[in-house]
């Protein structure tokens, strides 16, 4: 899942970004509305965690632009104001969900995940290929009943491949969906992560390289 965090209080913004990355998400963090619009113009995000009270370009205007552009990005609006009127106004702008500050981080994660499922084509709650099972909600992956100890990036790559079913997923798509803007486009991170994931999955091999195209999961 690709997430944009827009929050002008830098300590909170960085904290949210770090926490979501630990949950296996690819996260970009910006501190004002103008920077948010620039990011939205060039990158497809599943979810935008948007502080309503931003300097410069207000959060309300960012939300209006997302809606006007018919973007598939889902908006989770954050604000210190917590009255019913504030929530109604925020949702009326086109926000998909609303979370007053202060909030419990586990609730933020749950809401982001729920919105992410709405931003993409619906996938089943549990993903399968051969004897591999992955439960995104519980963050559990199994092969033949054996729990796989995966890093957040390995888990996210496996989730992307399973969600694609028989479709070939390019290294570029994996880099966009699993990593964030800090990733070097010429990095070997995708190849290295896939290699480690293959080793943890064990035999028989389940992830196949399609020459000059990418990776596919399933039977040969």
C-alpha positions in Angstrom: 0.0 0.0 0.0 1.3 3.5 -0.9 0.4 6.2 1.6 1.0 10.0 1.6 1.1 11.6 5.1 0.4 15.3 5.1 0.9 16.9 8.5 2.6 20.2 9.4 3.7 19.1 12.9 6.9 17.5 11.8 7.4 15.3 14.9 3.9 13.8 14.5 4.3 13.5 10.7 7.6 11.6 11.0 6.1 9.4 13.8 3.1 8.4 11.7 5.4 7.7 8.7 7.7 5.5 10.7 4.8 3.6 12.3 3.1 2.9 9.0 6.4 1.7 7.4 6.7 -0.8 10.3 3.3 -2.0 9.2 4.7 -2.8 5.8 3.4 0.3 3.9 5.4 2.5 1.5 5.0 6.0 3.0 5.9 9.5 1.8 5.7 12.4 4.3 5.2 16.1 3.5 4.6 19.0 5.8 2.4 21.4 3.8 -0.5 21.4 1.3 1.5 22.7 -1.7 4.1 19.9 -1.4 1.2 17.4 -1.1 -0.4 18.5 -4.4 3.0 18.2 -6.1 3.4 14.6 -4.9 -0.2 13.8 -5.8 0.4 15.1 -9.4 3.2 12.5 -10.0 2.5 9.5 -7.7 -0.6 7.3 -7.3 -1.4 6.9 -3.6 -3.9 4.4 -2.1 -4.5 6.5 1.0 -3.8 10.2 1.9 -3.6 10.8 5.6 -4.4 14.5 5.6 -4.2 17.1 8.4 -7.0 19.5 7.8 -5.3 22.6 9.3 -2.3 23.0 7.0 -0.3 26.2 6.3 -0.3 27.6 2.8 -2.7 25.4 0.8 -5.3 24.4 3.4 -6.2 20.7 3.9 -9.7 21.4 2.7 -8.3 22.6 -0.6 -6.1 19.6 -1.0 -9.1 17.4 -0.4 -11.2 19.3 -2.9 -8.4 18.9 -5.5 -8.2 15.1 -4.9 -11.9 14.8 -5.4 -12.0 17.1 -8.5 -9.2 15.1 -10.1 -11.3 11.9 -9.8 -8.4 10.3 -8.0 -8.7 6.8 -6.6 -6.8 8.0 -3.5 -8.8 7.7 -0.3 -8.6 10.5 2.2 -8.3 10.1 5.9 -8.7 13.5 7.4 -7.0 14.4 10.7 -7.9 17.4 12.8 -7.7 18.6 16.4 -11.3 19.8 16.1 -13.6 16.9 17.1 -17.2 18.3 17.1 -19.9 16.6 15.0 -20.1 19.7 12.8 -16.4 19.4 12.0 -16.7 15.8 11.1 -19.7 16.5 8.9 -17.8 19.4 7.2 -14.8 17.2 6.5 -16.8 14.4 5.1 -18.7 16.9 3.0 -15.5 18.0 1.3 -15.1 14.5 0.0 -13.0 12.9 2.7 -13.6 9.2 3.0 -12.9 9.0 6.8 -12.3 11.3 9.7 -10.1 10.8 12.8 -9.9 13.5 15.5 -6.6 14.1 17.4 -5.4 12.8 19.7 -5.9 9.3 18.3 -4.7 5.8 19.0 -2.2 4.6 16.5 -3.7 1.2 16.1 -7.0 2.8 15.1 -5.1 4.9 12.5 -3.6 1.8 11.0 -6.9 0.0 10.9 -8.6 2.9 9.2 -5.7 3.3 6.7 -5.9 -0.4 5.8 -9.7 -0.3 5.4 -9.4 2.7 3.1 -6.6 1.0 1.2 -8.9 -2.0 0.4 -11.4 0.5 -1.1 -8.8 2.2 -3.2 -7.8 -1.0 -5.0 -9.8 -3.7 -6.7 -11.4 -5.9 -4.0 -9.2 -8.8 -2.8 -10.2 -11.6 -0.6 -9.3 -11.3 3.1 -6.9 -14.2 2.8 -4.6 -14.7 -0.3 -3.4 -18.1 -1.5 -1.1 -19.7 -4.1 -0.2 -23.3 -3.8 0.4 -24.1 -0.2 1.1 -20.5 0.7 -1.5 -18.5 2.7 -1.2 -14.8 3.6 -3.6 -12.9 5.9 -2.9 -9.2 5.4 -5.1 -8.1 8.4 -3.3 -10.3 10.9 0.1 -9.9 9.2 0.6 -13.7 9.0 2.0 -15.8 6.2 2.2 -19.6 6.1 3.6 -22.2 3.9 2.2 -25.8 4.4 1.1 -24.6 7.8 4.5 -23.3 8.8 4.6 -19.7 9.8 7.0 -17.6 7.7 9.2 -15.0 9.5 9.2 -12.2 7.0 10.5 -8.7 7.1 7.9 -5.9 6.3 9.3 -5.6 2.8 9.3 -9.3 2.2 5.7 -9.5 3.4 4.6 -6.6 1.2 6.3 -8.1 -1.9 4.6 -11.5 -1.2 1.2 -9.7 -0.7 1.6 -7.9 -4.1 2.5 -11.1 -5.9 -0.4 -13.0 -4.4 -2.9 -10.2 -5.1 -1.8 -10.2 -8.7 -2.6 -14.0 -9.0 -1.2 -15.2 -12.3 -0.3 -11.7 -13.6 3.4 -10.9 -14.0 4.4 -8.0 -11.7 7.3 -5.9 -12.9 10.2 -4.8 -10.7 9.2 -1.2 -11.3 5.6 -1.9 -10.0 7.0 -3.6 -6.9 9.3 -0.7 -6.3 6.4 1.7 -6.6 4.0 -0.2 -4.4 6.3 -1.5 -1.7 9.0 1.2 -1.4 8.7 5.0 -1.2 10.1 8.0 -2.9 13.4 7.6 -1.0 14.1 4.4 -3.0 16.7 4.7 -5.7 15.1 3.7 -9.0 18.3 1.9 -9.9 18.5 0.0 -6.6 18.7 -3.8 -6.4 16.3 -3.7 -3.5 13.6 -5.6 -5.4 15.9 -8.3 -6.6 17.5 -8.7 -3.2 14.1 -8.9 -1.4 12.7 -11.4 -3.8 15.8 -13.6 -3.4 15.5 -13.5 0.4 11.7 -14.2 0.1 12.4 -17.2 -2.2 14.8 -18.6 0.4 12.3 -18.3 3.2 9.5 -19.9 1.2 11.7 -22.9 0.5 11.1 -25.7 -2.0 9.4 -26.2 -4.3 10.0 -22.8 -5.8 6.9 -20.7 -6.0 8.1 -17.3 -7.3 9.2 -17.4 -10.9 11.2 -14.8 -12.8 9.7 -13.9 -16.2 12.6 -12.7 -18.4 12.5 -9.0 -19.1 9.1 -8.7 -17.5 9.1 -9.3 -13.8 7.9 -11.9 -11.3 5.0 -14.3 -11.1 3.8 -16.5 -8.2 2.3 -19.9 -8.7 3.0 -23.2 -10.4 5.7 -23.1 -13.1 
